Amino acid sequence: MKSQVSNAQHRENARGALNNQWGTMAWITFLSGVISSVIGSIVKSIIGYSPDSASGNIINFLLDNFIFFAITYGTYYCALQVIRGKKVESSMLLTVFQSKYYIPMLIINFIQYVVNFLVGLIVLLPVLLTSGVGLYFSLMFNVMSVEKLQENLAGSLFLALTIVIASVLVSFLGIFISGVFQFAVWTKLDYPELGIGTALRYGLKLMQGRFGQYILLELSFIGWFILGILALFIGLLWVIPYNQVAVASFYRTACEEQGTFLEA
């Protein structure tokens, strides 16, 4: 289904909605990073693990999937409020920790993790067939050093091409999966009583026929992200909200065109 609203209009909608709220959203973005960093540092100082160790990977997994995801979803919530013309506050960053949201969102996040993991397993199958189990699972679990990876790539042109193609496929599939789950999160935030399965199906329905436009919208921000990085990363405090609110505009339009989840 071709949308009647262009990506240029979604970006314009985002800029208009962010008027007088740029500073607040930049602050919320900053806070989300600071909170995650402080929690990570506290846990590391208490347990004393190495980030590259097996225990470090486990702890990072637990932090990402039990705490940090909720902060990220909190930024989604703020972006949705902005596009709807509502005033946001920094306390909204912790919205997903509310009892009515936390467990369902935890499950949604875990399902997304499993889906991404399975996609990686499937896309990297050629590596398993040509280079063996060791390299395959080293890539899957990201436990191979850069030097070791470079050594393997230098020894096999086929392997290098396989990994490049797999990386491109994983990136595009990752954007699709991320979009579907972000829409499902917004749907669940809008309708807390809605079942997780229904929210996910509705998120998928919103993406159907719109993925081409969605990925072009995301790609249109590459230049902005580069500028944000060049501005000593400080610029990202404004680029990230701009991107999220534009995607929220996309979600709002998709909902209007698709109808409610009952009509989907």
C-alpha positions as CSV (number, residue, x, y, z in Angstrom):
1,M,0.0,0.0,0.0
2,K,1.5,3.3,-1.1
3,S,1.3,6.0,1.5
4,Q,-0.1,9.4,0.7
5,V,2.4,11.1,3.0
6,S,6.0,11.4,1.7
7,N,9.2,11.0,3.8
8,A,9.9,14.7,3.3
9,Q,6.5,15.4,4.9
10,H,7.4,13.0,7.8
11,R,10.6,14.9,8.4
12,E,8.7,18.2,8.2
13,N,6.2,16.9,10.7
14,A,9.0,15.9,13.0
15,R,10.6,19.4,12.9
16,G,7.3,21.0,13.5
17,A,6.4,18.8,16.4
18,L,9.8,19.3,17.9
19,N,9.5,23.1,17.8
20,N,10.0,24.3,21.4
21,Q,10.9,20.7,22.5
22,W,14.3,20.2,20.8
23,G,16.1,20.9,24.1
24,T,13.9,18.6,26.2
25,M,14.3,15.7,23.7
26,A,18.0,16.3,23.5
27,W,18.1,16.2,27.3
28,I,16.1,13.0,27.4
29,T,18.4,11.4,24.8
30,F,21.4,12.5,27.0
31,L,19.8,11.1,30.1
32,S,19.1,7.7,28.5
33,G,22.8,7.4,27.7
34,V,24.0,8.6,31.1
35,I,21.6,6.3,33.0
36,S,22.7,3.3,31.0
37,S,26.4,4.1,31.5
38,V,26.1,4.7,35.2
39,I,24.2,1.5,35.7
40,G,26.8,-0.4,33.7
41,S,29.6,1.1,35.6
42,I,28.1,0.4,39.0
43,V,27.5,-3.3,38.1
44,K,31.0,-3.6,36.7
45,S,32.5,-2.1,39.9
46,I,30.5,-4.4,42.1
47,I,31.1,-7.6,40.2
48,G,34.4,-6.8,38.7
49,Y,34.1,-8.5,35.3
50,S,35.9,-8.0,32.0
51,P,33.6,-6.8,29.2
52,D,35.2,-9.2,26.8
53,S,34.9,-12.3,29.1
54,A,32.2,-14.9,29.0
55,S,30.8,-13.5,32.3
56,G,31.0,-10.0,30.9
57,N,28.9,-11.1,27.9
58,I,26.3,-12.7,30.1
59,I,26.1,-9.6,32.3
60,N,25.8,-7.3,29.3
61,F,23.1,-9.5,27.9
62,L,21.1,-9.3,31.2
63,L,21.6,-5.5,31.4
64,D,20.5,-5.0,27.8
65,N,17.5,-7.2,28.0
66,F,16.2,-6.4,31.5
67,I,17.0,-2.7,32.0
68,F,18.4,-0.9,29.0
69,F,15.7,-2.0,26.6
70,A,13.1,-0.2,28.8
71,I,15.1,3.0,28.7
72,T,15.2,2.8,24.9
73,Y,11.5,2.1,24.7
74,G,11.1,5.1,27.0
75,T,12.6,7.3,24.2
76,Y,10.1,5.7,21.8
77,Y,7.3,6.8,24.1
78,C,8.6,10.3,24.3
79,A,8.9,10.5,20.5
80,L,5.3,9.4,20.1
81,Q,4.1,12.0,22.5
82,V,6.0,14.7,20.7
83,I,4.4,13.8,17.3
84,R,1.0,14.0,18.9
85,G,1.7,17.5,20.1
86,K,2.1,16.7,23.8
87,K,4.7,18.2,26.1
88,V,7.3,15.7,27.2
89,E,9.2,15.5,30.5
90,S,12.3,13.6,31.4
91,S,10.4,11.4,33.8
92,M,8.6,9.9,30.8
93,L,11.9,8.1,30.0
94,L,11.0,5.6,32.7
95,T,7.5,5.0,31.5
96,V,8.1,1.4,30.5
97,F,9.2,0.5,34.1
98,Q,5.6,0.9,35.1
99,S,4.0,-2.5,36.1
100,K,1.4,-2.4,33.3
101,Y,4.1,-2.1,30.7
102,Y,7.3,-3.7,31.9
103,I,6.6,-7.5,31.6
104,P,4.8,-7.3,28.2
105,M,7.6,-5.0,26.9
106,L,10.2,-7.4,28.3
107,I,8.7,-10.2,26.4
108,I,8.5,-8.2,23.2
109,N,12.1,-7.2,23.5
110,F,13.1,-10.9,24.1
111,I,11.2,-12.0,21.1
112,Q,13.0,-9.4,19.0
113,Y,16.3,-10.7,20.4
114,V,15.4,-14.3,19.4
115,V,14.2,-13.3,15.9
116,N,17.5,-11.3,15.3
117,F,19.5,-14.3,16.6
118,L,17.7,-16.8,14.3
119,V,18.1,-14.5,11.3
120,G,21.9,-14.3,12.0
121,L,22.0,-18.1,12.3
122,I,20.3,-18.6,8.9
123,V,22.1,-15.8,7.0
124,L,25.5,-17.1,8.2
125,L,24.9,-20.7,7.3
126,P,27.2,-20.5,4.3
127,V,30.0,-19.7,6.8
128,L,29.2,-22.9,8.7
129,L,29.2,-25.0,5.6
130,T,32.5,-23.6,4.2
131,S,34.5,-22.7,7.3
132,G,33.3,-24.9,10.1
133,V,31.5,-24.6,13.4
134,G,34.2,-22.7,15.2
135,L,34.2,-19.6,13.0
136,Y,30.4,-19.8,12.6
137,F,29.7,-19.5,16.3
138,S,32.5,-17.1,16.9
139,L,30.8,-14.7,14.5
140,M,27.3,-15.4,15.9
141,F,28.4,-14.7,19.5
142,N,30.8,-11.9,18.6
143,V,33.7,-13.5,20.5
144,M,36.3,-13.4,17.7
145,S,39.0,-10.7,17.9
146,V,39.4,-8.3,15.0
147,E,42.9,-9.6,14.4
148,K,41.7,-13.2,14.1
149,L,38.8,-12.2,11.8
150,Q,41.2,-10.3,9.5
151,E,43.4,-13.3,9.4
152,N,40.5,-15.5,8.3
153,L,39.3,-13.0,5.7
154,A,42.8,-12.6,4.2
155,G,43.0,-16.4,3.7
156,S,39.7,-16.8,1.8
157,L,38.2,-14.4,-0.7
158,F,35.0,-16.5,-0.7
159,L,34.7,-16.2,3.1
160,A,35.2,-12.4,2.8
161,L,32.5,-12.1,0.1
162,T,30.2,-14.3,2.1
163,I,30.6,-12.2,5.3
164,V,30.1,-9.0,3.3
165,I,26.9,-10.2,1.7
166,A,25.7,-11.7,5.0
167,S,26.3,-8.3,6.7
168,V,24.3,-6.5,4.1
169,L,21.4,-9.0,4.4
170,V,21.5,-8.9,8.2
171,S,21.5,-5.0,8.1
172,F,18.4,-4.8,5.8
173,L,16.6,-7.6,7.7
174,G,17.5,-5.9,11.0
175,I,16.0,-2.6,9.9
176,F,12.8,-4.4,8.9
177,I,12.7,-6.3,12.2
178,S,13.5,-3.2,14.2
179,G,10.7,-1.3,12.5
180,V,8.1,-4.0,13.1
181,F,9.0,-4.3,16.8
182,Q,9.1,-0.5,17.3
183,F,5.6,-0.3,15.8
184,A,4.5,-3.1,18.1
185,V,5.9,-1.3,21.1
186,W,4.0,1.9,20.2
187,T,0.9,-0.2,19.7
188,K,1.3,-1.8,23.1
189,L,1.8,1.6,24.7
190,D,-1.3,2.9,23.0
191,Y,-3.3,-0.2,24.0
192,P,-1.9,-1.7,27.2
193,E,-4.7,-4.3,27.4
194,L,-3.8,-5.6,23.9
195,G,-2.2,-9.1,23.7
196,I,1.5,-9.2,22.7
197,G,0.8,-11.4,19.7
198,T,-1.9,-9.0,18.4
199,A,0.5,-6.0,18.9
200,L,3.2,-7.8,16.9
201,R,0.9,-8.8,14.1
202,Y,-0.4,-5.3,13.9
203,G,3.2,-4.0,13.8
204,L,3.9,-6.4,10.9
205,K,0.7,-5.3,9.2
206,L,1.8,-1.6,9.4
207,M,5.1,-2.5,7.7
208,Q,3.6,-4.5,4.9
209,G,3.7,-2.6,1.7
210,R,5.5,0.3,3.4
211,F,9.0,-1.2,4.0
212,G,10.5,0.5,0.9
213,Q,9.4,3.9,2.1
214,Y,10.4,3.1,5.7
215,I,13.9,2.1,4.8
216,L,14.3,5.2,2.6
217,L,13.2,7.3,5.6
218,E,15.8,5.7,7.8
219,L,18.5,6.0,5.1
220,S,17.7,9.7,4.7
221,F,19.1,10.3,8.2
222,I,22.5,8.9,7.4
223,G,23.9,12.3,6.5
224,W,22.5,13.8,9.7
225,F,24.0,11.0,11.8
226,I,27.4,11.6,10.2
227,L,27.1,15.3,11.0
228,G,26.1,14.5,14.5
229,I,29.2,12.3,14.9
230,L,31.5,15.0,13.4
231,A,30.1,17.5,15.9
232,L,31.9,15.5,18.6
233,F,28.9,13.3,19.0
234,I,27.0,16.1,20.7
235,G,25.0,16.6,17.6
236,L,23.5,13.2,18.0
237,L,21.5,14.5,21.0
238,W,19.4,16.3,18.4
239,V,19.7,13.9,15.4
240,I,18.4,10.9,17.4
241,P,15.1,12.6,18.5
242,Y,14.6,14.0,15.0
243,N,14.9,10.5,13.6
244,Q,12.6,9.0,16.2
245,V,9.9,11.6,15.9
246,A,10.0,11.3,12.1
247,V,9.5,7.5,12.5
248,A,6.7,8.2,14.9
249,S,5.1,10.3,12.2
250,F,5.4,7.4,9.8
251,Y,3.8,5.1,12.4
252,R,0.9,7.6,13.0
253,T,0.3,7.8,9.2
254,A,0.5,4.0,8.8
255,C,-2.1,3.5,11.6
256,E,-4.4,6.1,10.0
257,E,-4.1,4.3,6.6
258,Q,-4.3,0.8,8.0
259,G,-7.1,1.4,10.5
260,T,-7.1,0.0,14.1
261,F,-5.7,-3.4,15.0
262,L,-9.3,-4.6,15.0
263,E,-9.6,-3.7,11.3
264,A,-6.2,-4.9,10.3
